[in-house]
């Protein structure tokens, strides 16, 4: 609806210029917002106040001119001036009712698909090999997955890119230790054992110079394609990713082994990239290393910052890999847009790599590279979330605790569900709560992890939204044979407010896709659930005395709300339940 009002205002501005009320060539920054108070209409614009000065008119006078020149629209019941010059739009309730009727038969629930569709690469999760996923991996994983699901829903071709840390000097150390222990069955180990294995390997590396020398030799062999080293390396990678996949499946994250694009993928490209950067005059030799000096970034002395792309010993750096990665995503994957869900501390590193990639001509200007940065997960003490002993919290252990807390919570509420049904509820509530606690916060900020808040059945939480959906299903079960859905009739303030909010689903989804910010959808779903609860209290459905047509209308609003809740939560990767 915002888009429609925007178009009306655009046409109006053109007519006002033609009539000489606005100067020719006036650039109008039209903004249409939802109002917070129904007394101020459904939508509003401050356009008259923005254009009053160039027009040389009082804002309220110009607002009247705008209203007088607005094209007629069957969607708008009335338009009013408010305050210093705001223009408020009141939607036509009959038109609104027909939109809800249409929403009920629309697979996309009124959400417009992208035109043209783009090829979008989304880089998210990015765990390290030979280590179990830690709690800090959850932000990239669940935020990136929600953005991916949303973009696919809009019709884009989305390529998931799990940029796994599967290369580096540590692999020489691990292979050497495998050999030392004469363990050719690494694939049989559990990851917890592998972590202990990693620590022991590191201990040997630090304390035994002969071992360290052998490990460094294995790095060279691995990089040279030695068959034995490659086999050992692959065992480590496969073992880690199998464990990670169990985490993804448990969290209902849409990543699979097909989406793994490890750092190793780009290794063959690195020598050529350095040679090419040198040939183009971008990289120069400095004390044996190859360095790109960027005027865009200044050091403490004010000189151009040097970015090393190859060390004096011939080794490459993460920057070189990220340049290759950007090149690959454009040239091989055909990306129009690339989203990187990486923590905010990596921002300068990414910007430098992308600046070099663009200067080298690897990434054309029309391709958008976006760092969708996020803050940290903090404990109640305001410090990074750790165990009581100060160690890193394993993600699997966090999920175990979530399920136990959800199990205790559901037991305290009582239930007539079977044991299998209860287990399904516990899992859905636990995983939903953990994910939503993260997704509902603005990704650019740090957030406090709080078990009590995230598992509550009130407030902006997953259990609250899941319960709202379940409650709607119970309304239909109680209606039984009388659960006929009929044309929507908006007769009360509460049902009209609910219908208005249902029509804003498109805006919420589009904003997530444009900004990579799932919390905007979370806020929308929370507000929708609140308005549904108000509607349910104000507009009886299954009580005696409710007219059949009225009941059918209210059930239609229930059905529309349930569909939007289900679809919205699915975009977030959160499951709903028919009963709780």
N, C-alpha and C positions, 0 to 999 in steps of 0.2 A: 504493500500500500504506500509505503514511503516513496517508492520509485514512481508511482502514479502521481502523487502530489508534486514530486520533484519535476516531472514532465509538464504538469499544468503550470507551475511557476516559471519554467523555462520559456514556455510559449507566451506567458504573460509578460515577461521581461522583454521579449522580442517585440511585442505589440506596443509596450510602453515606450520603447526606443523609436518605433515607427511613428508614434503619435507625438514625439518630442517631449514627453514627460521625463524620460531618462535620456542623458546624453548618448549619442551614437558611440558604439564601441564599449559600452559599459560591461565590465566583467562581473558577473554575479556569482558569488560563492554561496550557492543555495544549500542550506542545511535544514533537513526536516527531522524532528525528534518526536519520540513518544512522550506524551505528557504524564506527569506523576499523579495529577489530580483530574478526575473526570470533569470537574467544573471548568477546566481550561481546555475542554475538547479532548479529542483522541490523539491528534497530531498537531504540532505547532512549528512555526518558523519565525526567525528573527530577521528575515530578509529586508523588511522595510527599514529597520534600524541600521542595517549595514549599508543600504543604498541611499539613505536620507541625505547624507553630505554631498555626494556627487550630484544628486537630483536638486539640491538646494531647497529641500522641503522638510517640514516637520514630519517625524517618523509616522505619526498617526494619520497625517494627511496622505502620505505616500502609501501607507497600509490600505487606506480606503481606495486609492487608485488601483492598487494591486487586486483587491477584491472585485472592483468594478470590471477589471479586464481579464479576470480568470475565465478560461473556457468552462463551459457547463460540464458537469460530471454527475452521472447517476450514482456514483459511489459516495458522494458528499451530500449530507443533509443540510448543513449550514456552515457558514464561515463568519467568524467574529474577530473584532479587534480587542486586544486586552492590554492593560498597563500602558507602558510607554510606546508600544507599537508592535507587540507580538500579534501574529495572525494565527488563530486557533481554528482547526478543522474538526467538525463533528461528522463521523461517518454515518451513512444511511443504514439503519438497523436491518431493513429487509435485504439490502444488498449483502450485508455482513452474514445474515442467516443463510443466504444461498451459497456463500463461500464455504461455510462449514459443511453444508450438504455435499458440495463438490469435493471437499477435503476427504470425506469419508470413502469416496470411490477412487481417490488418486493415490497410486502407489508411492508417489513422491511427497504426498501430504502438503502440496502447495509450494514445495521447494523447487525453484527453477534450476534446471541443469545448465552446466557451463556451455557457452557457445562463444568462440570455438573451444573445444576441449584441448587441454595441454598434456604434454608428457612431463610429469613431475617426479623427480627423485627425492625421496625422503630418507635422510640419514639419521638413524636413531638406534638406541640401545648401546651398541659398541662396547661389549665386555672384553676382557682380556683373557687370553688362553692360559691354561694351567692355574687358573684361580677361579674360585667360586664367585658368582655374582654377589656383590655387596649391596647394602640397602641404598647406597647413593646411585645405583644404576636404575632405580625405579623411575626417577623423574624423566629422564630421556626416553625410557621404554614406554611408559604409559601416555605421556604427552604426545610423543611422536606417533604412537599408534592411533590415538584419537584423531589427530590431524589427518593421518593417512586414510582412515575409515571415512572421514568427512569428505575429503577430496574425491575419493572413489564414488561416494554417494552422489556427488555432483556431476559425475560422468568423466572425470579426468582419468588418463592412463597413469597410474601411480606405480613407480618402481621402488620397492622397499630395499634399502641398502643398509645392512648391518655391518658397519665398518669395524670388524673385529681386529683387536690387537694381536696378530698372530705372527709377528716377525720381530727380530731383534736379538741382541747378544745373549739374552737369558736362555734362548733355545740351545745354544751350544753347551751351556751349563747343564741343562736338563738332560740333554742327550748323553753327555759325558757321565752323568750320574746313573742314568739307565744302564749304560754299559758297565759301570762299576759294580752295580748290584746284580749284574747278569740277569736283568729282568726284561724278558722279551714279551711279557704279557701285560703291558701297560694298559691295554684296553679293558682288562678285567678289573682294574682298580676303581674304587669309588673316588669321587672328586675330593672328599674329605681327606682321603689317604694321599691324594695327589698334592694337596696343599701342604701336608706334612713332608711329602717328598720334595716339594719346592724349597721348603725351609732348610731341609737337610742338604740339598744340592747347593743352596746359597752358602751354607755354613762351610761346606767343603771348598767352595770357590774362594771364600774369604781366607781360609786357614791353610789351604794346601796349594802351594804355588805350582807344583807339577800338574795337579788337577786343573787349576785355572788355565794353565798353558794349553792343556789338552782341550778344554772347553772352548778357548778362543780359536783353536784350530778347527774345531767342529763348526763354529760359526762360518768360517771361510769355506769349509766343505759344503755346508748347507746352502750357502749363497751361490756356490759353484754348481749346485745340482747333484751332489753326491747321492747315490741311490739309497744307501743305508741311512744317511742322515735325514733324507726326505721321508723315508718310511717311518722313522722314529718321530719326526716332527708331525707327520699326519696323524699318528696315533694320539699324540697330545691334543691336537686340534679337534679331532673327532670326539674324543672322550669329553672334552670341555663343552663342545657344542651340544652333545647329547644331553648333558646335565642342564644346560641353559634352556634347551627346548622343553624339558619338563617344567621349568619355571614359566616359560612363555605360555604353554598349554594350561597350566594351573591358573595363571592370571588372565586367561582369555585374551592374549596378545596375538595379533595376526602374523607374527614372524614365523618363518620356517627355515630349514637348512638351505633351501633354495635362495634365500635372501642374503646369505653370508657373502660379503665382499670384503675379505680381509686385506690388511696392509700388504700382504704378500702378492696380491693380484697386480699391484702397480710396480713391483720390483723391476720387471723387464723394461719398463718405460724410463726409469730414472737416468741411466747414462745418456740416453738420447736427449732427454729434456735438458740436462746440464749443458751438453754440447750445443743444443739449439739456443739456449739462453746466452751462451757465450758468442755464438755466431751472430746473434741479433744485437750484440753490444750491451746486453742487460747484465750478464754475469761477467765479472772480472776476477783475475787471480789476485789474492791478497794473502801474503805469507803462506803460500802453498794451498790455501783453501779457495774455493770458488764462491764469490760473494756478489749479491745483488744489492746495490745501494738505492734506497728509496727516498726521494725528496719529500714524499708525503708523510714520512715518519722521521722525526728528529730525535737525536740522542740528547744527553744532558748538556753537551757542548754546543748544541744547535746545529750540528752537522747531520747530513743525511744518514739514516740508520742503515747499517749493513745487515743483510739477512743471508746467512750462510746456507748454501744449497748443496755443497759437497765439502766434507772435511779434508784436511791435508793428507789424512791416511787413506783417502778415497771413499770413505763411508758417506752415506747419505743421511739426511735428517728428516724429521717429521714434516717440515715445511716442503721439502722436495716431494714427499709422498702426497701431500695435500694439493700441490700444484698438479701432479699427475692425476690425482683423483678427480679434480675439477675438469681437467682435459678429457678424461675418459667418460665422464658423465655427460659431457656435451657431445663429443665426437662419436662415441660408441653407443651410448644409451639414448642419444637424441633429446636431451633434456631442454625444455623451455624454462624450467624453474627448478631450483634445487634448494631444499630446506634442510638445514643442519641443526638438529636438536642436540646442542652441546653446551656444557655449562659456561656461564658468563666469563669465567677466568680465562677462557681460550679465545676471547674476542680479538685481541690484537694479533695473535698468531694467525688466526683465520684471515683477517683483513689483509695482512701482509702477503700471505700465500695467494689470495685472490687478486690482489693488486698486480703481483708478478704474472699470474695466469692471464689476466686481461691485457697487460702490456705486451705479452708474448703472442697475443692473438688466439690463445686457446679458448677463451670464453668471450663470445661477442657481446656487445652491449645489450642486445635484446634478451639475453638469457639472464634471469634474475638469480643471484646467489644470496641467500638469506640466512643469517645466523639467528636462529630462534633460541636465544639464550635463556637460561633459567638459573634461579638461585639455589640455595642449599636447603636440605632438610635438617632442621635443628631440633634438639631436645628441649624440654621445658626450661632448662637452664640457659637457653639461648646460644648454646654451643653446638657444633656438628654432632648429629645423632650417633652415639656410641654405646657400647655395652657398659655395665657398671665398672668393669675393670679397665675401661678406656679403649677396648679393642673395636675393630670394625664389626658391625652387625651384618651377619649373612642374611641375604634376602630370603632364603628358604626358611630360616629360623623366624624371621619376622612374620612370614605367611603362616607358619605353624602356630605362632602365638595368636595371630588374628583369628584363626579357626577355633582355637581353644576358647578365646574370649567370646566369640560369637556363639559357640556351643553353650557356654555358661549363661550368656544373656538369653538365648532362646529357651533354655530350661527354666529360667526364672519367670518367663512370661507364660509358661504352660502351653500345651498344644495337643490337638487331637490327631496330628499327622502321624503316618507310619514312620518307622525308623529310617527307611530309605528316603522318604520325603523330607524328614527332618535333616538328614545328612545333606541333601541337596540345598535346603534353605540355608544351613550353616555355611556351606561353601560359598554360595552366591552372596550372602550378606558379608562374609569375611573378606572375600576378594573385592567385592564392590566397595566396601568401606575403605580399604587400603588405597585403592585406585582413586576413589572420589576425593579422599582427603587431600590428595596431591592435585588432581585435575581441577578441583574447585577453587584453588588459589591462583592468583595471577602468577604466571610462570616466571616473570622477571624478578620476583621478590623471594627472599628466604621465607620459610614457613615453619611453624612449630608443630611437631608431630605429637598428637594428643589422643591416646586410646579412647578416653571417655567421650570426647566430642565426636570422634569419627564413627563410633558404634552406636550413637544415640538415635532413637526413633523420632526425634524432633530436631528442628533446625536444618541447616543446609548440609545434609548428609545423604549418603547412598541409601541406608536403611529407610530414611524418611520417604525418599522417592520410590523405592521398591514397594514400601507399604502403601503408598498412594495408588500405585498401579494395582496391587492386590485388592485394595478396598473397592476399586471400580469393578473388578471381576466379581467380587462378592455381591455387589449391587445387582449385576445381571443374574447371578445364581438365585438370589432372592426373588427377582422378577419372574423367573421360570418361564412358563408358556406365554406370559404377558410381556416379554422382553422385546417387543416390536420397536424398531427404530423408524421414526417418521420424520417429516420435514421439520427443520429447526424453526422455532418461533421465539424470538427474543422479546420477552415481556417484562423482565425484571432487571434491575441494575446488576445483580450478581451474574446472571446468565450472559448479559451483554459484555461484562468485563472479562468473563472467561472466553467468550468468542473472540474478543479483541486480542487477547493474549495468544490464542491458538493461531491467529493470523500472523503473529510475529515470529513463528518458528523459522520461516524462510530467512529472515534477517539474522537470527541467531546462528544458523548453520553457515550462511555466507560469511559472517564475521570470523568464525573459526577458520574457515578455509583461507580467508584473506590475510589474517593476522597470526595464524598458528597459535591461537589462545583458547583452549577448550573451556577455560573457566567462564567464558561468555555464555556458552551453552549450558553449563552447570547452573549459572545464575538464572537463566531463562527457565529451565526445568523446575527449579526451586520456586520461582515466582508463579509458574503455571500450577504447581501442586497446591500452593497456598490459595490461589484463586479458586481452584477446584473445591477445596475444603470449604471455602466461604460459600460457593455455589451450592454445595451439598447441604449445608445448614439452612440456607435461605430458600431453596427450591426443592421441596419434598418430591420423592420419586415413587417409592413403594408404599406410601401411606394411603389410607382410605380417603376418598374424596378428590383425588387428583384425576382430572379429566384425561381420557385416553390420548387425545392429541397432544396435550401438555406433557404427559408421561413419555410419549414417543419422542417428543422434542428433547426432553431432558436426558433421555437415554442416548439419543444421538450425540449430545454434547459429552456425555460420559464416554461413549465409544471413541469420539474424536480425541478426547484428552488421553485415553488409554493408548491409542495408536501413536500419538505424538510422544508420550512418555516412553513407550517401548522403543520407538525409533531413535529418539534422542539418547537414551541410555545405551542402545546398541552402538551408536556412533562413538560413545565413550568406552565401549568394550565392557559394559556392565550388564549382567543378566537380570531379567525380571522373572517373577514367579507368579503362578496363578493363585497359589495359596501360601500363606506364611504362618 
